[in-house]
């Protein structure tokens, strides 16, 4: 479903400029610089309305989070939420209005500790496989951005995308260290921060597939 264009969207996003990461002239070798604080550096790709990013930033004050969203009319909702909830966390959240294909323009190799993919578009048509954010081309780019021991974490309601992801990981010799076909029935549910989609799907009794890969270099 196409997001309806937000009234005064540009002005509303500009009002949140202090939380937006401009596209750097060269990839950042120190992604901690915008935060002026220490901690792990995590990235969510496709943050939607910001529920997960804001929740993780509040739950993990020891970490610093970037949340990427390519649709500016969606990003403005996430940024405004972050502004409203600023008193629930330290200054550890920034937003990137960009596309996953451009990640290497923002972050230098080996500078991230974790990448989160939550309810990404499954692109179900076979001819669209290369558009899926867990296609091996994307996975290879994530590995280059992560430090040794960094993690790729996925959550999805789509069984087809989950199966495809496992096949792509196997082809790259990257088996998950953990996976489940029912996240909310697993021990990991205790610390799970849900997205807006996840709340909707789980309320309908739909199981959530999840996995975690640890990068070894």
GROMACS elastic network, one bead per residue, 0.5 to 0.9 nm:
[ bonds ]
;  ai    aj funct       b0    kb
    2     5     6  0.88939   500
    3     6     6  0.84025   500
    3    71     6  0.84907   500
    3    73     6  0.71120   500
    3    74     6  0.72307   500
    4    73     6  0.77179   500
    5     8     6  0.89824   500
    5     9     6  0.75174   500
    5    73     6  0.60025   500
    5    74     6  0.88816   500
    6    10     6  0.85085   500
    6    73     6  0.57014   500
    6    74     6  0.84492   500
    6    76     6  0.85038   500
    7    10     6  0.84144   500
    7    11     6  0.89862   500
    7    12     6  0.86816   500
    8    11     6  0.53703   500
    8    12     6  0.60890   500
    8    13     6  0.86204   500
    9    12     6  0.50343   500
    9    13     6  0.60486   500
    9    14     6  0.84837   500
    9    72     6  0.78487   500
    9    73     6  0.62889   500
    9    76     6  0.68126   500
   10    13     6  0.51517   500
   10    14     6  0.60975   500
   10    15     6  0.86663   500
   10    72     6  0.82500   500
   10    73     6  0.84128   500
   10    76     6  0.82943   500
   11    15     6  0.62857   500
   11    16     6  0.89371   500
   12    15     6  0.51555   500
   12    16     6  0.68847   500
   12    76     6  0.66967   500
   12    80     6  0.80013   500
   13    16     6  0.52185   500
   13    17     6  0.65439   500
   13    20     6  0.86271   500
   13    72     6  0.80450   500
   13    73     6  0.86605   500
   13    75     6  0.79159   500
   13    76     6  0.52034   500
   13    77     6  0.86016   500
   13    79     6  0.73382   500
   13    80     6  0.79000   500
   14    18     6  0.85265   500
   14    20     6  0.87901   500
   14    76     6  0.89666   500
   15    18     6  0.78990   500
   15    80     6  0.86829   500
   16    19     6  0.56967   500
   16    20     6  0.68801   500
   16    76     6  0.80120   500
   16    79     6  0.62557   500
   16    80     6  0.68007   500
   16    82     6  0.89332   500
   16    83     6  0.73050   500
   17    20     6  0.50507   500
   17    21     6  0.80888   500
   17    22     6  0.89719   500
   17    79     6  0.88616   500
   18    21     6  0.81469   500
   18    94     6  0.83586   500
   19    79     6  0.70595   500
   19    82     6  0.83572   500
   19    83     6  0.83254   500
   19    93     6  0.70751   500
   19    95     6  0.60422   500
   19    96     6  0.88351   500
   20    79     6  0.80868   500
   20    94     6  0.56287   500
   20    96     6  0.60008   500
   20    97     6  0.76926   500
   21    24     6  0.81067   500
   21    34     6  0.80221   500
   21    66     6  0.86187   500
   21    94     6  0.63346   500
   21    95     6  0.59129   500
   21    96     6  0.53958   500
   21    97     6  0.78374   500
   22    96     6  0.72725   500
   22    97     6  0.81785   500
   22   106     6  0.89340   500
   23    26     6  0.84573   500
   23    27     6  0.86543   500
   23    96     6  0.80229   500
   23    97     6  0.85571   500
   23    98     6  0.84309   500
   23   105     6  0.75239   500
   23   106     6  0.63578   500
   24    27     6  0.62312   500
   24    28     6  0.70831   500
   24   105     6  0.73090   500
   24   106     6  0.61487   500
   24   107     6  0.89261   500
   25    28     6  0.87442   500
   25   105     6  0.81126   500
   25   106     6  0.85289   500
   26    29     6  0.87258   500
   26   105     6  0.65997   500
   26   106     6  0.71869   500
   26   107     6  0.84512   500
   26   108     6  0.84544   500
   27    30     6  0.89747   500
   27   103     6  0.87670   500
   27   104     6  0.65820   500
   27   105     6  0.50603   500
   27   109     6  0.86177   500
   28    31     6  0.56867   500
   28    33     6  0.87345   500
   28   105     6  0.82319   500
   28   106     6  0.59481   500
   28   108     6  0.53996   500
   28   109     6  0.89962   500
   28   111     6  0.82584   500
   29    32     6  0.89204   500
   29   107     6  0.66606   500
   29   108     6  0.51432   500
   29   109     6  0.77366   500
   29   110     6  0.85732   500
   29   111     6  0.65931   500
   30    33     6  0.58016   500
   30    34     6  0.87135   500
   30   107     6  0.83350   500
   30   108     6  0.81471   500
   30   111     6  0.70343   500
   31    34     6  0.67572   500
   31    35     6  0.81350   500
   31    41     6  0.72117   500
   31   106     6  0.89325   500
   31   107     6  0.71208   500
   31   108     6  0.85972   500
   31   111     6  0.69412   500
   31   112     6  0.79274   500
   32    35     6  0.54791   500
   32    36     6  0.62942   500
   32    37     6  0.65810   500
   32    38     6  0.66950   500
   32    39     6  0.77064   500
   32    40     6  0.84545   500
   32    41     6  0.71510   500
   32    64     6  0.75390   500
   33    36     6  0.52012   500
   33    37     6  0.75491   500
   34    37     6  0.84154   500
   34    94     6  0.82684   500
   35    38     6  0.79927   500
   35    64     6  0.74559   500
   35    91     6  0.67071   500
   35    92     6  0.62639   500
   35    93     6  0.80148   500
   35    94     6  0.84040   500
   36    91     6  0.89694   500
   37    64     6  0.84079   500
   37    91     6  0.86130   500
   37    92     6  0.82372   500
   38    41     6  0.89841   500
   38    62     6  0.79057   500
   38    63     6  0.79142   500
   38    64     6  0.80751   500
   39    61     6  0.85796   500
   39    62     6  0.55123   500
   39    64     6  0.61310   500
   40    62     6  0.71096   500
   40    64     6  0.59290   500
   40    65     6  0.83585   500
   40   112     6  0.76460   500
   40   113     6  0.60316   500
   40   114     6  0.82908   500
   41    63     6  0.60989   500
   41    65     6  0.59400   500
   41    66     6  0.76991   500
   41   111     6  0.76804   500
   41   112     6  0.52986   500
   41   113     6  0.53379   500
   41   114     6  0.68910   500
   42    63     6  0.72270   500
   42    64     6  0.61625   500
   42    66     6  0.61924   500
   42    67     6  0.85109   500
   42   112     6  0.60584   500
   42   113     6  0.56217   500
   42   115     6  0.58826   500
   42   116     6  0.77498   500
   43    53     6  0.88268   500
   43    64     6  0.86175   500
   43    65     6  0.57349   500
   43    67     6  0.57468   500
   43    68     6  0.73538   500
   43   112     6  0.74519   500
   43   113     6  0.82386   500
   43   114     6  0.62732   500
   43   116     6  0.61516   500
   43   117     6  0.88853   500
   44    47     6  0.60059   500
   44    52     6  0.85216   500
   44    53     6  0.70770   500
   44    65     6  0.76369   500
   44    66     6  0.63098   500
   44    68     6  0.60343   500
   44    69     6  0.86823   500
   44   114     6  0.84338   500
   44   115     6  0.57626   500
   44   117     6  0.61656   500
   44   118     6  0.77227   500
   45    48     6  0.89847   500
   45    66     6  0.85647   500
   45    67     6  0.62648   500
   45    69     6  0.66278   500
   45    99     6  0.83715   500
   45   100     6  0.67939   500
   45   115     6  0.73269   500
   45   116     6  0.62451   500
   45   117     6  0.56494   500
   45   118     6  0.75740   500
   45   120     6  0.84131   500
   45   133     6  0.88110   500
   46    67     6  0.72310   500
   46    68     6  0.54862   500
   46    70     6  0.72324   500
   46    71     6  0.89684   500
   46    99     6  0.84820   500
   46   100     6  0.82659   500
   46   116     6  0.87830   500
   46   117     6  0.70800   500
   46   118     6  0.71815   500
   46   119     6  0.83587   500
   46   120     6  0.69240   500
   47    50     6  0.54170   500
   47    51     6  0.78340   500
   47    52     6  0.71903   500
   47    53     6  0.67539   500
   47    67     6  0.56002   500
   47    68     6  0.58063   500
   47    69     6  0.55205   500
   47    74     6  0.87328   500
   47    75     6  0.77687   500
   47    78     6  0.76453   500
   47    95     6  0.88587   500
   47   117     6  0.85593   500
   47   118     6  0.76602   500
   47   195     6  0.87180   500
   48    51     6  0.77810   500
   48    52     6  0.87070   500
   48    67     6  0.89105   500
   48    68     6  0.85369   500
   48    69     6  0.64638   500
   48    71     6  0.84502   500
   48    74     6  0.59774   500
   48    75     6  0.66306   500
   48    77     6  0.81872   500
   48    78     6  0.67971   500
   48   195     6  0.86201   500
   48   196     6  0.83398   500
   49    52     6  0.84243   500
   49    53     6  0.88903   500
   49    74     6  0.59790   500
   49    75     6  0.65101   500
   49    76     6  0.79900   500
   49    77     6  0.53752   500
   49    79     6  0.81086   500
   49    81     6  0.78813   500
   49   195     6  0.86315   500
   49   196     6  0.75434   500
   50    53     6  0.52164   500
   50    54     6  0.58814   500
   50    55     6  0.82057   500
   50    67     6  0.77774   500
   50    74     6  0.88500   500
   50    75     6  0.77552   500
   50    77     6  0.72828   500
   50    79     6  0.72328   500
   50    80     6  0.89823   500
   50    81     6  0.69646   500
   50    82     6  0.74865   500
   50   195     6  0.78263   500
   50   196     6  0.83062   500
   51    54     6  0.54424   500
   51    55     6  0.59396   500
   51    56     6  0.84995   500
   51    78     6  0.73468   500
   51    81     6  0.81117   500
   51    82     6  0.89142   500
   51   193     6  0.85309   500
   51   194     6  0.73207   500
   51   195     6  0.53276   500
   51   196     6  0.61166   500
   52    55     6  0.50130   500
   52    56     6  0.59158   500
   52    57     6  0.84055   500
   52   118     6  0.86059   500
   52   193     6  0.61369   500
   52   194     6  0.59257   500
   52   196     6  0.77036   500
   53    56     6  0.52450   500
   53    57     6  0.60694   500
   53    58     6  0.86099   500
   53    65     6  0.71639   500
   53    66     6  0.78550   500
   53    67     6  0.62769   500
   53    78     6  0.84264   500
   53    82     6  0.86054   500
   53    93     6  0.76630   500
   53   193     6  0.89175   500
   53   195     6  0.84943   500
   54    57     6  0.51737   500
   54    58     6  0.62537   500
   54    59     6  0.85969   500
   54    65     6  0.89047   500
   54    78     6  0.82115   500
   54    81     6  0.77385   500
   54    82     6  0.60750   500
   54    85     6  0.77048   500
   54    86     6  0.88925   500
   54    88     6  0.89546   500
   54    89     6  0.84985   500
   54    93     6  0.75216   500
   55    58     6  0.52575   500
   55    59     6  0.60544   500
   55    60     6  0.84903   500
   55   193     6  0.62991   500
   55   194     6  0.79796   500
   55   195     6  0.86836   500
   56    60     6  0.57881   500
   56    61     6  0.83572   500
   56    63     6  0.87672   500
   56    65     6  0.80424   500
   56   193     6  0.65262   500
   57    60     6  0.53588   500
   57    61     6  0.60187   500
   57    62     6  0.86285   500
   57    63     6  0.70890   500
   57    64     6  0.70236   500
   57    65     6  0.64323   500
   57    88     6  0.87207   500
   57    89     6  0.63810   500
   57    90     6  0.78982   500
   57    91     6  0.87617   500
   57    92     6  0.63174   500
   57    93     6  0.63386   500
   58    61     6  0.59348   500
   58    85     6  0.89346   500
   58    86     6  0.89786   500
   58    88     6  0.58412   500
   58    90     6  0.75121   500
   58    92     6  0.85825   500
   59    62     6  0.88748   500
   59    89     6  0.78828   500
   59   193     6  0.84003   500
   60    63     6  0.56466   500
   60    64     6  0.82928   500
   60    89     6  0.84397   500
   61    64     6  0.74764   500
   61    89     6  0.64004   500
   61    90     6  0.62204   500
   61    91     6  0.86677   500
   61    92     6  0.70771   500
   62    90     6  0.89492   500
   62    92     6  0.85137   500
   63    92     6  0.68723   500
   64    91     6  0.82479   500
   64    93     6  0.60684   500
   64    94     6  0.83098   500
   65    92     6  0.59748   500
   65    94     6  0.63383   500
   65    95     6  0.83917   500
   66    92     6  0.84629   500
   66    93     6  0.59116   500
   66    95     6  0.55234   500
   66    96     6  0.68928   500
   67    78     6  0.89535   500
   67    93     6  0.75910   500
   67    94     6  0.63555   500
   67    96     6  0.59967   500
   67    97     6  0.86109   500
   68    75     6  0.82318   500
   68    94     6  0.87378   500
   68    95     6  0.57904   500
   68    97     6  0.59396   500
   68    98     6  0.61784   500
   68    99     6  0.74020   500
   68   100     6  0.78804   500
   69    72     6  0.71623   500
   69    74     6  0.74194   500
   69    75     6  0.58682   500
   69    95     6  0.76856   500
   69    96     6  0.63264   500
   69    97     6  0.52793   500
   69    98     6  0.58349   500
   69    99     6  0.68486   500
   69   100     6  0.85686   500
   70    74     6  0.82364   500
   70    75     6  0.75404   500
   70    96     6  0.79546   500
   70    97     6  0.52206   500
   70    99     6  0.50550   500
   70   100     6  0.81070   500
   71    74     6  0.54333   500
   71    75     6  0.61787   500
   71    76     6  0.88479   500
   71    97     6  0.71771   500
   71    98     6  0.79084   500
   71    99     6  0.87559   500
   72    76     6  0.61081   500
   72    77     6  0.88413   500
   72    97     6  0.64338   500
   72    98     6  0.87212   500
   73    76     6  0.55738   500
   73    77     6  0.71974   500
   74    77     6  0.54864   500
   74    78     6  0.67946   500
   74    79     6  0.89881   500
   75    78     6  0.50721   500
   75    79     6  0.61364   500
   75    80     6  0.84989   500
   75    95     6  0.78797   500
   75    96     6  0.84425   500
   75    97     6  0.70031   500
   76    79     6  0.51188   500
   76    80     6  0.59979   500
   76    81     6  0.84573   500
   77    80     6  0.51918   500
   77    81     6  0.61345   500
   77    82     6  0.86617   500
   78    81     6  0.51195   500
   78    82     6  0.62759   500
   78    83     6  0.87745   500
   78    95     6  0.83982   500
   79    82     6  0.50139   500
   79    83     6  0.63143   500
   79    84     6  0.87423   500
   79    94     6  0.84756   500
   79    95     6  0.70944   500
   80    83     6  0.50398   500
   80    84     6  0.62759   500
   80    85     6  0.86531   500
   81    84     6  0.50716   500
   81    85     6  0.61733   500
   81    86     6  0.84567   500
   82    85     6  0.51181   500
   82    86     6  0.57985   500
   82    93     6  0.79731   500
   83    86     6  0.51251   500
   83    87     6  0.85457   500
   84    87     6  0.78736   500
   85    88     6  0.55979   500
   85    89     6  0.76947   500
   86    89     6  0.60326   500
   86    90     6  0.75214   500
   86    91     6  0.77017   500
   87    90     6  0.74784   500
   89    92     6  0.72847   500
   89    93     6  0.88003   500
   90    93     6  0.82431   500
   91    94     6  0.86269   500
   96    99     6  0.87202   500
   96   106     6  0.89874   500
   98   101     6  0.84508   500
   98   102     6  0.69485   500
   98   103     6  0.80124   500
   99   102     6  0.55131   500
   99   103     6  0.70860   500
  100   103     6  0.53253   500
  100   104     6  0.87060   500
  100   133     6  0.78339   500
  100   138     6  0.80220   500
  101   104     6  0.77664   500
  101   105     6  0.89690   500
  101   138     6  0.77495   500
  101   141     6  0.88306   500
  102   105     6  0.54486   500
  102   106     6  0.71852   500
  103   106     6  0.53770   500
  103   107     6  0.62646   500
  103   108     6  0.88134   500
  103   141     6  0.81462   500
  103   142     6  0.85454   500
  103   145     6  0.84781   500
  104   107     6  0.53662   500
  104   108     6  0.63477   500
  104   109     6  0.76763   500
  104   141     6  0.78248   500
  104   144     6  0.89584   500
  104   145     6  0.76192   500
  105   108     6  0.76947   500
  107   110     6  0.85160   500
  107   111     6  0.68273   500
  107   112     6  0.79776   500
  107   145     6  0.68829   500
  108   111     6  0.60374   500
  108   112     6  0.86576   500
  108   144     6  0.85462   500
  108   145     6  0.63897   500
  109   112     6  0.80492   500
  109   143     6  0.86016   500
  109   144     6  0.53412   500
  109   146     6  0.68011   500
  109   147     6  0.79195   500
  110   113     6  0.82840   500
  110   143     6  0.81571   500
  110   144     6  0.61560   500
  110   148     6  0.74496   500
  110   150     6  0.89604   500
  111   144     6  0.89528   500
  111   145     6  0.59085   500
  111   146     6  0.58588   500
  111   147     6  0.59211   500
  112   115     6  0.75779   500
  112   145     6  0.59312   500
  112   147     6  0.58681   500
  112   150     6  0.71551   500
  113   145     6  0.86183   500
  113   146     6  0.56845   500
  113   147     6  0.58493   500
  113   148     6  0.83176   500
  113   149     6  0.76392   500
  113   151     6  0.64699   500
  113   152     6  0.89089   500
  114   146     6  0.68383   500
  114   147     6  0.85067   500
  114   150     6  0.53718   500
  114   152     6  0.58476   500
  114   153     6  0.74893   500
  115   142     6  0.74420   500
  115   146     6  0.79827   500
  115   150     6  0.81515   500
  115   151     6  0.62934   500
  115   153     6  0.62087   500
  115   154     6  0.85950   500
  116   151     6  0.83590   500
  116   152     6  0.60681   500
  116   154     6  0.60077   500
  116   155     6  0.82379   500
  117   120     6  0.63579   500
  117   133     6  0.78436   500
  117   134     6  0.85450   500
  117   152     6  0.77150   500
  117   153     6  0.61442   500
  117   155     6  0.64595   500
  117   156     6  0.83706   500
  118   153     6  0.81500   500
  118   154     6  0.57786   500
  118   156     6  0.61871   500
  118   195     6  0.76020   500
  118   197     6  0.89196   500
  118   198     6  0.87722   500
  119   122     6  0.80716   500
  119   154     6  0.78622   500
  119   155     6  0.58483   500
  119   157     6  0.67563   500
  119   158     6  0.79600   500
  119   195     6  0.85179   500
  119   197     6  0.73093   500
  119   198     6  0.79071   500
  120   123     6  0.88536   500
  120   132     6  0.77069   500
  120   133     6  0.68610   500
  120   134     6  0.88017   500
  120   154     6  0.88194   500
  120   155     6  0.83051   500
  120   156     6  0.70542   500
  120   161     6  0.88212   500
  121   124     6  0.84982   500
  121   131     6  0.87433   500
  121   132     6  0.68629   500
  121   133     6  0.78402   500
  121   161     6  0.87360   500
  122   125     6  0.87122   500
  122   129     6  0.85929   500
  122   131     6  0.86500   500
  122   132     6  0.61569   500
  122   133     6  0.83091   500
  122   156     6  0.88606   500
  122   158     6  0.70114   500
  122   160     6  0.77425   500
  122   161     6  0.55365   500
  122   162     6  0.89488   500
  123   126     6  0.80178   500
  123   127     6  0.88126   500
  123   128     6  0.58324   500
  123   129     6  0.66824   500
  123   130     6  0.89133   500
  123   131     6  0.68530   500
  123   132     6  0.61086   500
  123   161     6  0.82992   500
  124   127     6  0.85176   500
  124   128     6  0.70538   500
  124   129     6  0.75444   500
  124   132     6  0.88239   500
  124   160     6  0.77390   500
  124   161     6  0.77712   500
  125   128     6  0.53926   500
  125   129     6  0.70752   500
  126   129     6  0.55815   500
  126   130     6  0.89972   500
  127   130     6  0.77481   500
  127   131     6  0.89920   500
  128   131     6  0.55048   500
  128   132     6  0.72417   500
  129   132     6  0.55270   500
  129   133     6  0.89901   500
  129   134     6  0.89972   500
  129   135     6  0.67375   500
  129   164     6  0.89638   500
  130   133     6  0.79430   500
  130   134     6  0.85754   500
  130   135     6  0.56963   500
  130   136     6  0.82217   500
  130   137     6  0.76226   500
  130   138     6  0.85097   500
  131   134     6  0.84787   500
  131   135     6  0.71592   500
  131   138     6  0.88420   500
  132   135     6  0.53708   500
  132   138     6  0.80894   500
  132   161     6  0.82181   500
  133   136     6  0.85088   500
  133   137     6  0.86040   500
  133   138     6  0.58648   500
  133   139     6  0.75471   500
  134   137     6  0.79089   500
  134   138     6  0.59776   500
  134   139     6  0.57823   500
  134   161     6  0.82348   500
  134   164     6  0.79273   500
  134   165     6  0.55912   500
  134   168     6  0.72949   500
  134   169     6  0.84247   500
  135   138     6  0.54626   500
  135   139     6  0.62420   500
  135   140     6  0.86838   500
  135   164     6  0.81277   500
  135   165     6  0.70763   500
  135   168     6  0.63751   500
  135   169     6  0.87738   500
  136   140     6  0.59045   500
  136   141     6  0.85090   500
  136   165     6  0.84793   500
  136   168     6  0.55667   500
  136   169     6  0.72380   500
  136   171     6  0.80453   500
  136   172     6  0.72631   500
  137   140     6  0.52595   500
  137   141     6  0.64804   500
  137   142     6  0.88929   500
  138   141     6  0.50959   500
  138   142     6  0.63152   500
  138   143     6  0.87723   500
  139   142     6  0.50672   500
  139   143     6  0.63083   500
  139   144     6  0.88128   500
  139   152     6  0.87147   500
  139   168     6  0.83131   500
  139   169     6  0.79459   500
  139   172     6  0.86934   500
  140   143     6  0.51672   500
  140   144     6  0.64754   500
  140   145     6  0.89630   500
  140   172     6  0.82870   500
  141   144     6  0.52031   500
  141   145     6  0.65518   500
  141   146     6  0.89337   500
  142   145     6  0.52091   500
  142   146     6  0.63081   500
  142   152     6  0.78309   500
  143   146     6  0.52335   500
  143   147     6  0.79461   500
  143   148     6  0.88516   500
  143   150     6  0.82982   500
  143   151     6  0.88000   500
  143   152     6  0.83848   500
  143   215     6  0.66232   500
  143   216     6  0.88127   500
  143   217     6  0.87891   500
  144   147     6  0.79191   500
  146   149     6  0.79085   500
  146   150     6  0.54206   500
  146   151     6  0.74989   500
  146   152     6  0.87384   500
  146   215     6  0.74032   500
  147   150     6  0.51815   500
  147   151     6  0.86518   500
  147   215     6  0.76053   500
  147   216     6  0.84747   500
  147   217     6  0.80233   500
  148   151     6  0.89144   500
  148   214     6  0.83449   500
  148   215     6  0.58881   500
  148   216     6  0.53524   500
  148   217     6  0.53167   500
  149   214     6  0.56653   500
  149   215     6  0.50845   500
  149   216     6  0.56816   500
  149   217     6  0.77726   500
  150   213     6  0.82869   500
  150   214     6  0.56847   500
  150   215     6  0.53272   500
  150   216     6  0.78322   500
  151   212     6  0.66205   500
  151   213     6  0.54630   500
  151   215     6  0.60176   500
  152   211     6  0.82103   500
  152   212     6  0.56772   500
  152   213     6  0.51061   500
  152   214     6  0.66063   500
  152   215     6  0.77293   500
  153   210     6  0.74891   500
  153   211     6  0.58593   500
  153   213     6  0.65222   500
  153   214     6  0.89083   500
  154   162     6  0.86618   500
  154   209     6  0.80323   500
  154   210     6  0.53718   500
  154   211     6  0.53746   500
  154   212     6  0.64930   500
  154   213     6  0.88254   500
  155   162     6  0.84798   500
  155   183     6  0.84828   500
  155   198     6  0.87148   500
  155   208     6  0.67137   500
  155   209     6  0.56967   500
  155   211     6  0.68685   500
  156   159     6  0.76280   500
  156   161     6  0.76367   500
  156   162     6  0.69485   500
  156   198     6  0.82005   500
  156   207     6  0.89327   500
  156   208     6  0.58012   500
  156   209     6  0.53129   500
  156   210     6  0.64690   500
  157   161     6  0.85229   500
  157   162     6  0.82403   500
  157   197     6  0.89700   500
  157   198     6  0.78776   500
  157   201     6  0.74169   500
  157   206     6  0.71570   500
  157   207     6  0.65138   500
  157   209     6  0.59383   500
  157   210     6  0.87332   500
  158   161     6  0.54362   500
  158   162     6  0.63057   500
  158   163     6  0.88012   500
  158   208     6  0.80197   500
  158   209     6  0.75255   500
  159   163     6  0.61470   500
  159   164     6  0.85379   500
  159   181     6  0.84008   500
  159   208     6  0.87682   500
  159   209     6  0.71836   500
  160   163     6  0.51938   500
  160   164     6  0.61305   500
  160   165     6  0.85559   500
  161   165     6  0.60206   500
  161   166     6  0.86441   500
  162   165     6  0.50665   500
  162   166     6  0.63384   500
  162   167     6  0.87511   500
  162   181     6  0.89365   500
  162   209     6  0.68215   500
  162   210     6  0.78996   500
  162   211     6  0.87884   500
  163   166     6  0.51959   500
  163   167     6  0.63564   500
  163   168     6  0.87646   500
  164   167     6  0.51219   500
  164   168     6  0.62435   500
  164   169     6  0.86540   500
  165   168     6  0.50824   500
  165   169     6  0.61076   500
  165   170     6  0.85114   500
  166   169     6  0.51220   500
  166   170     6  0.61001   500
  166   171     6  0.86228   500
  166   174     6  0.89522   500
  166   175     6  0.76077   500
  166   176     6  0.80256   500
  167   170     6  0.50885   500
  167   171     6  0.62217   500
  167   172     6  0.87672   500
  168   171     6  0.50857   500
  168   172     6  0.64353   500
  168   173     6  0.87562   500
  168   174     6  0.85699   500
  169   172     6  0.51216   500
  169   173     6  0.61886   500
  169   175     6  0.59763   500
  169   176     6  0.77979   500
  169   213     6  0.87711   500
  170   174     6  0.56830   500
  170   175     6  0.58157   500
  170   176     6  0.88733   500
  171   174     6  0.76136   500
  172   175     6  0.84195   500
  174   177     6  0.89683   500
  174   213     6  0.69827   500
  174   214     6  0.80380   500
  174   215     6  0.76948   500
  174   216     6  0.88227   500
  175   178     6  0.86995   500
  175   212     6  0.89419   500
  175   213     6  0.67137   500
  175   214     6  0.86083   500
  176   179     6  0.64512   500
  176   211     6  0.62848   500
  176   212     6  0.54299   500
  176   214     6  0.72032   500
  177   211     6  0.77000   500
  177   212     6  0.59731   500
  177   213     6  0.55834   500
  177   214     6  0.67464   500
  178   210     6  0.82401   500
  178   211     6  0.54724   500
  178   212     6  0.53610   500
  178   213     6  0.72270   500
  179   183     6  0.85190   500
  179   209     6  0.76044   500
  179   210     6  0.55581   500
  179   212     6  0.64531   500
  179   213     6  0.89446   500
  180   183     6  0.58975   500
  180   186     6  0.74937   500
  180   208     6  0.81474   500
  180   209     6  0.56901   500
  180   210     6  0.54209   500
  180   211     6  0.64250   500
  181   207     6  0.67189   500
  181   208     6  0.61982   500
  181   210     6  0.65562   500
  181   211     6  0.88464   500
  182   185     6  0.55404   500
  182   186     6  0.65547   500
  182   206     6  0.87414   500
  182   208     6  0.51193   500
  182   209     6  0.56296   500
  182   210     6  0.75810   500
  183   186     6  0.51623   500
  183   187     6  0.80557   500
  183   188     6  0.68876   500
  183   189     6  0.60579   500
  183   192     6  0.86097   500
  183   207     6  0.70732   500
  183   208     6  0.53600   500
  183   209     6  0.60390   500
  183   210     6  0.61923   500
  184   187     6  0.79689   500
  184   188     6  0.76009   500
  184   190     6  0.83639   500
  184   192     6  0.83326   500
  184   202     6  0.81839   500
  184   207     6  0.74201   500
  184   208     6  0.69929   500
  185   188     6  0.82825   500
  185   189     6  0.67559   500
  185   207     6  0.86710   500
  186   189     6  0.56728   500
  186   190     6  0.83265   500
  187   190     6  0.62411   500
  187   191     6  0.86067   500
  188   191     6  0.60210   500
  188   192     6  0.63723   500
  189   193     6  0.83780   500
  190   193     6  0.88445   500
  194   197     6  0.80657   500
  194   198     6  0.57437   500
  194   199     6  0.63953   500
  195   199     6  0.63630   500
  195   200     6  0.87798   500
  196   199     6  0.53321   500
  196   200     6  0.65023   500
  196   201     6  0.88000   500
  197   200     6  0.51668   500
  197   201     6  0.61138   500
  197   202     6  0.85020   500
  198   201     6  0.51215   500
  198   202     6  0.58940   500
  198   203     6  0.83307   500
  198   208     6  0.76229   500
  199   202     6  0.52945   500
  199   203     6  0.60322   500
  199   204     6  0.87498   500
  200   203     6  0.52782   500
  200   204     6  0.66667   500
  200   206     6  0.89573   500
  201   204     6  0.52637   500
  201   205     6  0.66571   500
  201   206     6  0.54012   500
  201   207     6  0.77418   500
  201   208     6  0.80343   500
  202   206     6  0.51740   500
  202   207     6  0.66321   500
  202   208     6  0.74417   500
  203   206     6  0.74431   500
